[in-house]
Amino acid sequence: MSSIKIEKPTEEKLKSLNINSWSSWGCEVSTFDWEYSSDEQAYALEGKVKVKPVAGKEVEINKGDLVTFPQGMQCTWKVLEPIKKVYRFL
């Protein structure tokens, strides 16, 4: 299984991905388990989260990060600062 990929995209890349058309999601400070039923790409508009896959190393996601989560990954989300993101399934 592949791992979580994080990048700092340019404005041009965000425009080419058409993130304004993606679905939005937000969450207050909390901790919860999650499993990805398909590959997901997300862009963090604000907040801070630590995501710990069952198999793999913990990553920190911050405002401005473009993140790709692999299908089938099971993980624990620890929302440290309220998060707002947009996302799409690949």
Backbone torsions as a table, in degrees:
resi	resn	phi	psi	omega
1	MET	NA	137.8	179.8
2	SER	-76.8	170.1	-176.1
3	SER	-104.7	176.4	177.7
4	ILE	-70.7	133.9	178.0
5	LYS	-111.6	131.5	179.3
6	ILE	-125.3	133.8	175.6
7	GLU	-141.5	160.4	174.7
8	LYS	-103.4	98.6	-174.5
9	PRO	-76.4	154.9	173.3
10	THR	-80.8	164.1	175.5
11	GLU	-58.7	-38.1	179.3
12	GLU	-62.0	-42.4	179.5
13	LYS	-64.9	-41.9	179.4
14	LEU	-61.2	-41.0	177.9
15	LYS	-64.6	-42.4	-178.3
16	SER	-66.7	-28.5	178.0
17	LEU	-81.9	-11.9	179.8
18	ASN	57.4	47.8	-175.0
19	ILE	-63.1	-20.1	178.6
20	ASN	-65.1	-16.9	179.6
21	SER	-94.5	-4.7	-177.0
22	TRP	-75.9	159.5	175.8
23	SER	-72.6	153.0	179.4
24	SER	-110.8	155.2	-180.0
25	TRP	-152.6	145.9	176.8
26	GLY	-144.0	159.7	-178.6
27	CYS	-155.2	139.9	175.2
28	GLU	-78.5	176.1	178.3
29	VAL	-57.1	123.9	-177.7
30	SER	-171.9	175.0	174.9
31	THR	-134.3	132.4	180.0
32	PHE	-155.1	157.0	176.7
33	ASP	-90.7	148.3	-178.5
34	TRP	-147.6	149.7	172.7
35	GLU	-131.7	133.6	-178.6
36	TYR	-87.8	118.5	-178.7
37	SER	-82.6	-14.8	173.9
38	SER	-152.7	167.7	175.7
39	ASP	-61.2	138.1	179.5
40	GLU	-131.2	138.6	173.3
41	GLN	-114.3	134.4	-176.8
42	ALA	-137.5	150.4	176.3
43	TYR	-124.8	121.8	-177.8
44	ALA	-80.9	116.0	178.5
45	LEU	-83.1	-33.1	174.9
46	GLU	-163.1	163.1	176.1
47	GLY	103.9	-177.2	179.2
48	LYS	-148.5	132.2	-177.3
49	VAL	-138.4	144.3	168.0
50	LYS	-111.1	129.3	179.8
51	VAL	-117.3	123.1	-179.2
52	LYS	-115.4	104.2	175.6
53	PRO	-65.3	149.9	174.8
54	VAL	-57.7	-43.0	177.4
55	ALA	-116.7	100.9	179.8
56	GLY	142.4	177.9	-176.6
57	LYS	-97.4	150.8	179.9
58	GLU	-66.1	141.3	176.0
59	VAL	-124.6	155.5	175.9
60	GLU	-110.5	132.2	179.4
61	ILE	-113.7	128.5	-177.1
62	ASN	-127.1	168.1	176.6
63	LYS	-49.3	132.3	178.5
64	GLY	92.0	-2.5	179.6
65	ASP	-86.7	136.8	171.1
66	LEU	-102.7	120.0	-170.5
67	VAL	-122.5	138.0	173.9
68	THR	-117.1	123.2	178.6
69	PHE	-105.6	133.5	-178.3
70	PRO	-81.2	146.5	176.1
71	GLN	-57.2	138.9	176.4
72	GLY	87.2	-8.3	-178.8
73	MET	-70.2	130.2	173.3
74	GLN	-104.0	137.3	-174.9
75	CYS	-156.2	171.4	172.7
76	THR	-117.0	127.0	175.8
77	TRP	-95.1	129.5	173.0
78	LYS	-119.3	102.4	-178.3
79	VAL	-82.9	111.0	-177.2
80	LEU	-88.9	-34.7	175.2
81	GLU	-133.3	140.4	-177.1
82	PRO	-46.3	131.0	-174.3
83	ILE	-105.5	141.4	168.0
84	LYS	-130.8	130.0	-179.3
85	LYS	-142.0	161.8	166.4
86	VAL	-115.7	151.1	-175.0
87	TYR	-151.4	163.3	173.8
88	ARG	-149.1	154.2	175.6
89	PHE	-92.7	138.6	-177.3
90	LEU	-95.9	NA	NA
